Amino acid sequence: MTTKGASKNTEDRVRELQTQVDDLKELVNTLLSVICEEPDGVASGAAPSYGQPKLDYCM
């Protein structure tokens, strides 16, 4: 294998890894959005009021 061929393989591998990193970033952001979403679908960050039922809350 020549240096030029090795360089080409390295560039291809770096591009492939960058694509994987970008896909994983998107997945992490999606999962964090789902985890942080409140049961009513509004992401206000407000905790449930005292006395409300404890059912159907996303944790």
N, C-alpha and C positions, 0 to 999 in steps of 0.2 A: 504494500500500500504506500502510496506517495504522500508527501506532506500536504499536497493540494487535496488529495482524496480524504485524508484525515481531517483536514480543515472543513471540507464540505460536510462530512459526517458529523462533526462537532456542531456546525451551524444548524444542521437539520435537527439534531438532538436538542439543542438549545431552544429552537422554535417550538418543537413538540412539548418540551417541558414548560415553556411560557404559556402555551395554550392550555395545558393542564392546570397551571397555577391560576390562570384567569377563570377557568371553569370552576375550580374549587372556591375561589373568592366569591363568585356569583352564588354558589350553593350555600356557603356560609352566611352570606347576607340574607338569602331567602330563609334559611333556618332560623336565624336570629329574629327576623321579622315575624315568623310564625310563633316563636317562643314568646316574644314580647307583646304580641297582640292580645288585647283584652277580649273577654268572651262576647262583648257586644259588637266587636269588630272595630272599635274606636281605640286608637293607640294614644290615649291622653296621658297615660302614666298614673292616673288616679287609682288608689287602692279602693277595694269595695268598702262601702259604708258598714258600720257596725249593725248587726242584726240581719243583714242580707243572707239568704241561703248560700250554703257553701257548694252547691252543685253547679256543674257546667262551667267551672273556671279553668282556664288554661294555665298550666304551670310551666 
